[in-house]
Amino acid sequence: MSYALKWTPRGELTFNANIEYLEKEWNEKVLRLFLNRVGDVLEIIRENPYLYPLHNPSKKIRKCVIHGRIILYYRINGKTVEILRFWNTYQNPDNLKF
């Protein structure tokens, strides 16, 4: 059974920010690889959202490493997976809030 995906406003904002960064600083090939990886991971999460480890057990937030520098955070809510944010690990970890 597949879970539905729900993008939060912050999830959309941080996803788009990563795309803009890749468009500006890298090339189309890198951008395409990122988009393909995100698509693959989202499909895996839809089919098995419990596969990736808990990051914050009290808030039931899970994390999936998209790339060595980008982490996807999400939460399972019933039969829906909420895409919370994409986090670039070069950022100050004190700023990681949900």
N, CA, C and O of each residue as an XYZ file, in Angstrom:
392
protein
N       0.832     -1.178      0.000
C       0.000      0.000      0.000
C       0.883      1.249      0.000
O       1.823      1.357      0.787
N       0.573      2.167     -0.873
C       1.334      3.413     -0.964
C       0.765      4.465     -0.031
O      -0.447      4.556      0.168
N       1.650      5.245      0.527
C       1.271      6.391      1.344
C       1.185      7.613      0.433
O       1.885      7.698     -0.576
N       0.327      8.547      0.796
C       0.236      9.812      0.066
C       1.365     10.723      0.525
O       1.796     10.653      1.676
N       1.840     11.571     -0.367
C       2.848     12.565     -0.023
C       2.181     13.929      0.102
O       1.369     14.317     -0.738
N       2.535     14.648      1.160
C       2.029     16.001      1.362
C       3.228     16.915      1.599
O       3.974     16.741      2.563
N       3.397     17.871      0.726
C       4.500     18.826      0.859
C       4.061     19.957      1.776
O       3.032     20.588      1.536
N       4.824     20.212      2.810
C       4.572     21.367      3.656
C       5.139     22.601      2.947
O       5.976     22.466      2.056
N       4.693     23.799      3.332
C       5.276     25.002      2.718
C       6.796     25.058      2.884
O       7.499     25.439      1.948
N       7.310     24.690      4.047
C       8.763     24.701      4.252
C       9.436     23.627      3.403
O      10.543     23.833      2.906
N       8.783     22.496      3.238
C       9.325     21.453      2.379
C       9.487     21.937      0.953
O      10.523     21.715      0.327
N       8.454     22.604      0.438
C       8.517     23.150     -0.916
C       9.576     24.235     -1.027
O      10.350     24.269     -1.983
N       9.601     25.119     -0.040
C      10.554     26.230     -0.056
C      11.997     25.725     -0.058
O      12.815     26.203     -0.845
N      12.313     24.778      0.802
C      13.694     24.298      0.900
C      14.080     23.429     -0.298
O      15.240     23.419     -0.709
N      13.120     22.706     -0.853
C      13.375     21.934     -2.070
C      13.719     22.882     -3.212
O      14.705     22.684     -3.921
N      12.895     23.913     -3.382
C      13.125     24.889     -4.454
C      14.422     25.651     -4.250
O      15.105     25.975     -5.222
N      14.774     25.943     -3.008
C      16.037     26.633     -2.734
C      17.227     25.783     -3.164
O      18.209     26.312     -3.684
N      17.149     24.479     -2.954
C      18.225     23.598     -3.397
C      18.304     23.542     -4.914
O      19.396     23.505     -5.482
N      17.158     23.535     -5.564
C      17.154     23.542     -7.033
C      17.784     24.836     -7.554
O      18.619     24.801     -8.459
N      17.390     25.962     -6.992
C      17.946     27.244     -7.416
C      19.460     27.288     -7.220
O      20.190     27.782     -8.079
N      19.922     26.772     -6.095
C      21.359     26.731     -5.830
C      22.074     25.881     -6.876
O      23.103     26.295     -7.409
N      21.542     24.703     -7.172
C      22.183     23.821     -8.152
C      22.177     24.450     -9.546
O      23.154     24.323    -10.285
N      21.098     25.118     -9.907
C      21.030     25.794    -11.212
C      22.079     26.894    -11.311
O      22.688     27.091    -12.363
N      22.284     27.601    -10.219
C      23.197     28.740    -10.215
C      24.657     28.316    -10.134
O      25.501     28.846    -10.856
N      24.957     27.358     -9.252
C      26.343     27.024     -8.928
C      26.880     25.778     -9.632
O      28.094     25.590     -9.708
N      26.007     24.938    -10.140
C      26.455     23.690    -10.759
C      25.992     23.650    -12.201
O      25.905     24.685    -12.861
N      25.696     22.464    -12.685
C      25.269     22.357    -14.084
C      24.009     21.499    -14.167
O      23.532     20.959    -13.169
N      23.494     21.394    -15.372
C      22.234     20.676    -15.576
C      22.351     19.206    -15.193
O      21.396     18.623    -14.679
N      23.497     18.608    -15.435
C      23.682     17.190    -15.093
C      23.540     16.970    -13.582
O      22.867     16.033    -13.153
N      24.164     17.824    -12.787
C      24.077     17.714    -11.328
C      22.637     17.937    -10.875
O      22.140     17.225    -10.003
N      21.974     18.918    -11.462
C      20.581     19.177    -11.124
C      19.710     17.972    -11.447
O      18.874     17.573    -10.636
N      19.897     17.404    -12.605
C      19.118     16.230    -13.013
C      19.356     15.050    -12.076
O      18.416     14.341    -11.715
N      20.614     14.838    -11.681
C      20.921     13.762    -10.734
C      20.202     13.977     -9.406
O      19.660     13.035     -8.828
N      20.200     15.218     -8.924
C      19.500     15.544     -7.682
C      18.001     15.263     -7.818
O      17.407     14.613     -6.958
N      17.398     15.754     -8.897
C      15.967     15.551     -9.095
C      15.611     14.070     -9.212
O      14.603     13.627     -8.661
N      16.427     13.313     -9.919
C      16.194     11.871    -10.040
C      16.312     11.179     -8.695
O      15.507     10.309     -8.363
N      17.316     11.566     -7.922
C      17.513     10.971     -6.596
C      16.329     11.280     -5.682
O      15.843     10.400     -4.972
N      15.872     12.522     -5.700
C      14.713     12.894     -4.882
C      13.487     12.093     -5.312
O      12.749     11.580     -4.470
N      13.273     11.986     -6.607
C      12.141     11.201     -7.112
C      12.212      9.750     -6.672
O      11.205      9.174     -6.258
N      13.398      9.155     -6.759
C      13.579      7.759     -6.333
C      13.311      7.597     -4.840
O      12.629      6.662     -4.420
N      13.852      8.512     -4.047
C      13.680      8.438     -2.592
C      12.217      8.626     -2.214
O      11.707      7.911     -1.351
N      11.542      9.566     -2.839
C      10.132      9.787     -2.519
C       9.295      8.559     -2.857
O       8.349      8.237     -2.137
N       9.629      7.884     -3.928
C       8.906      6.656     -4.276
C       9.157      5.568     -3.234
O       8.232      4.854     -2.849
N      10.395      5.440     -2.779
C      10.717      4.471     -1.721
C       9.952      4.813     -0.447
O       9.391      3.930      0.200
N       9.931      6.082     -0.092
C       9.226      6.510      1.118
C       7.725      6.250      0.993
O       7.087      5.849      1.967
N       7.169      6.468     -0.166
C       5.731      6.180     -0.369
C       5.417      4.716     -0.118
O       4.361      4.387      0.421
N       6.321      3.847     -0.502
C       6.083      2.409     -0.352
C       6.477      1.883      1.028
O       5.860      0.944      1.530
N       7.500      2.480      1.641
C       7.995      2.006      2.929
C       8.540      3.178      3.745
O       9.756      3.331      3.863
N       7.661      4.003      4.307
C       8.121      5.209      4.993
C       8.900      4.943      6.277
O       9.592      5.831      6.776
N       8.796      3.741      6.812
C       9.520      3.418      8.049
C      10.946      2.946      7.790
O      11.669      2.619      8.730
N      11.349      2.906      6.544
C      12.677      2.428      6.166
C      13.796      3.302      6.729
O      14.828      2.789      7.163
N      13.595      4.599      6.723
C      14.651      5.521      7.149
C      14.552      5.793      8.650
O      13.468      5.719      9.228
N      15.686      6.108      9.278
C      15.726      6.203     10.744
C      15.038      7.462     11.291
O      14.878      8.471     10.605
N      14.646      7.346     12.549
C      14.099      8.491     13.261
C      15.215      9.482     13.561
O      16.302      9.100     13.994
N      14.938     10.727     13.330
C      15.861     11.804     13.685
C      15.453     12.404     15.027
O      16.296     12.687     15.878
N      14.157     12.590     15.199
C      13.608     13.166     16.418
C      12.420     12.299     16.841
O      11.296     12.523     16.390
N      12.667     11.312     17.705
C      11.591     10.386     18.081
C      10.377     11.067     18.721
O       9.247     10.634     18.494
N      10.585     12.115     19.509
C       9.443     12.747     20.176
C       8.501     13.418     19.172
O       7.296     13.493     19.412
N       9.034     13.899     18.062
C       8.207     14.524     17.022
C       7.952     13.576     15.855
O       7.298     13.945     14.879
N       8.474     12.349     15.961
C       8.308     11.318     14.927
C       8.843     11.760     13.567
O       8.277     11.433     12.524
N       9.939     12.507     13.598
C      10.549     13.001     12.366
C      11.645     12.040     11.932
O      12.503     11.654     12.727
N      11.605     11.661     10.668
C      12.583     10.753     10.082
C      13.475     11.520      9.121
O      13.129     12.602      8.646
N      14.639     10.928      8.845
C      15.554     11.592      7.917
C      16.070     10.604      6.890
O      16.238      9.414      7.158
N      16.315     11.137      5.711
C      16.866     10.361      4.611
C      17.940     11.205      3.947
O      17.686     12.342      3.550
N      19.127     10.656      3.825
C      20.214     11.372      3.166
C      20.002     11.263      1.654
O      20.062     10.179      1.072
N      19.755     12.408      1.047
C      19.584     12.480     -0.407
C      20.947     12.475     -1.075
O      21.163     11.825     -2.097
N      21.851     13.214     -0.471
C      23.217     13.382     -0.951
C      24.037     13.656      0.289
O      23.471     13.967      1.336
N      25.323     13.553      0.209
C      26.159     13.799      1.373
C      25.917     15.147      2.018
O      26.217     15.337      3.196
N      25.378     16.082      1.258
C      25.154     17.436      1.761
C      23.687     17.796      1.976
O      23.388     18.846      2.545
N      22.782     16.948      1.535
C      21.361     17.282      1.625
C      20.582     16.141      2.278
O      20.679     14.983      1.872
N      19.813     16.501      3.296
C      19.002     15.542      4.036
C      17.536     15.928      3.886
O      17.182     17.104      3.972
N      16.697     14.939      3.663
C      15.254     15.127      3.622
C      14.697     14.715      4.976
O      14.982     13.622      5.466
N      13.901     15.592      5.579
C      13.215     15.286      6.829
C      11.725     15.159      6.538
O      11.153     15.971      5.810
N      11.107     14.139      7.110
C       9.687     13.902      6.887
C       9.060     13.264      8.111
O       9.752     12.780      9.007
N       7.719     13.273      8.128
C       6.970     12.690      9.234
C       5.811     11.885      8.657
O       5.201     12.281      7.665
N       5.519     10.763      9.284
C       4.394      9.929      8.881
C       3.199     10.329      9.738
O       3.282     10.367     10.965
N       2.095     10.623      9.075
C       0.873     11.029      9.758
C      -0.265     10.199      9.180
O      -0.845     10.556      8.155
N      -0.577      9.106      9.833
C      -1.595      8.197      9.308
C      -1.088      7.535      8.040
O      -0.055      6.865      8.058
N      -1.793      7.712      6.962
C      -1.394      7.154      5.667
C      -0.782      8.220      4.758
O      -0.729      8.063      3.538
N      -0.322      9.308      5.382
C       0.286     10.406      4.641
C       1.700     10.646      5.146
O       1.957     10.581      6.348
N       2.605     10.921      4.233
C       3.974     11.302      4.569
C       4.094     12.796      4.318
O       3.887     13.269      3.200
N       4.430     13.530      5.368
C       4.591     14.976      5.256
C       6.056     15.293      4.980
O       6.928     14.959      5.782
N       6.325     15.932      3.859
C       7.676     16.355      3.497
C       7.923     17.666      4.240
O       7.326     18.693      3.916
N       8.811     17.624      5.243
C       9.006     18.766      6.129
C      10.047     19.759      5.625
O       9.820     20.969      5.643
N      11.194     19.240      5.175
C      12.243     20.160      4.707
C      13.414     19.389      4.117
O      13.640     18.218      4.424
N      14.147     20.082      3.263
C      15.418     19.608      2.742
C      16.477     20.463      3.418
O      16.384     21.691      3.412
N      17.470     19.831      3.992
C      18.467     20.537      4.793
C      19.851     20.356      4.188
O      20.301     19.230      3.981
N      20.518     21.455      3.908
C      21.895     21.405      3.432
C      22.791     21.360      4.665
O      22.708     22.236      5.526
N      23.640     20.353      4.751
C      24.445     20.140      5.958
C      25.534     21.180      6.160
O      26.202     21.175      7.194
N      25.727     22.071      5.198
C      26.683     23.162      5.387
C      26.100     24.276      6.259
O      26.822     25.165      6.710
N      24.808     24.217      6.486
C      24.164     25.231      7.315
C      24.453     24.980      8.789
O      24.833     23.876      9.181
N      24.273     25.996      9.581
C      24.459     25.892     11.020
C      23.382     24.962     11.592
O      22.195     25.259     11.457
N      23.763     23.850     12.224
C      22.763     22.911     12.738
C      21.866     23.511     13.815
O      20.784     22.983     14.072
N      22.285     24.590     14.442
C      21.438     25.253     15.441
C      20.192     25.862     14.782
O      19.204     26.138     15.462
N      20.239     26.069     13.475
C      19.115     26.657     12.759
C      18.103     25.622     12.262
O      17.082     25.984     11.677
N      18.385     24.337     12.492
C      17.477     23.280     12.040
C      16.291     23.199     12.997
O      16.409     22.711     14.121
N      15.168     23.679     12.535
C      13.948     23.699     13.352
C      12.809     23.083     12.547
O      12.808     23.106     11.317
N      11.845     22.534     13.273
C      10.676     21.916     12.632
C       9.398     22.531     13.151
O       8.309     22.141     12.730
